């Protein structure tokens, strides 16, 4: 059995990695992957806390976040495809410079 502190540390590390990806990368698809990584880190922490307190609320919240992440991925990828068709690039900085 893995200690809860190890699971929480892994969740925090994944969240920080996702945040670093969002802040440093220029490609919109990679930024969406960073958001997904942050949502999965939150799921891991929800489940760890639910296991620590022996309740089901964490698992229920985690399922809700998974559904939300799936919808976010679908809408986000649709927006990225539409922006790519219009600007012919997926680079966030180039999209901002072309728009001005």
KASULNOR-V305975 format. One record per backbone hydrogen bond with DSSP energy under -0.5 kcal/mol. CO is the residue of the C=O (numbers start at 1). NH is the residue of the N-H. Records with the same first field share a line. If there is no record, write none. Layout:
CO: NH  NH
This chain:
3: 6  7
4: 8
5: 9
6: 10
7: 11
8: 12
9: 13
10: 14
11: 15
12: 16
13: 17
14: 18
15: 19
16: 20
17: 21
18: 22
19: 23
20: 24
21: 25
26: 92
27: 31
28: 32
29: 33
30: 34
31: 35
32: 36
33: 37
34: 38
35: 39
36: 40
37: 41
38: 42
39: 43
40: 44
41: 45
42: 46
43: 47
44: 48
45: 49
46: 50
47: 51
48: 52
49: 53
50: 54  55
56: 60
57: 61
58: 62
59: 63
60: 64
61: 65
62: 66
63: 67
64: 68
65: 69
66: 70
67: 71
68: 72
69: 73
70: 74
71: 75
72: 76
73: 77
74: 78
75: 79
76: 80
77: 81
78: 82
79: 83
80: 84
81: 85
82: 86
83: 87
84: 88
90: 28
91: 95
92: 96
93: 97
94: 98
95: 99
96: 100
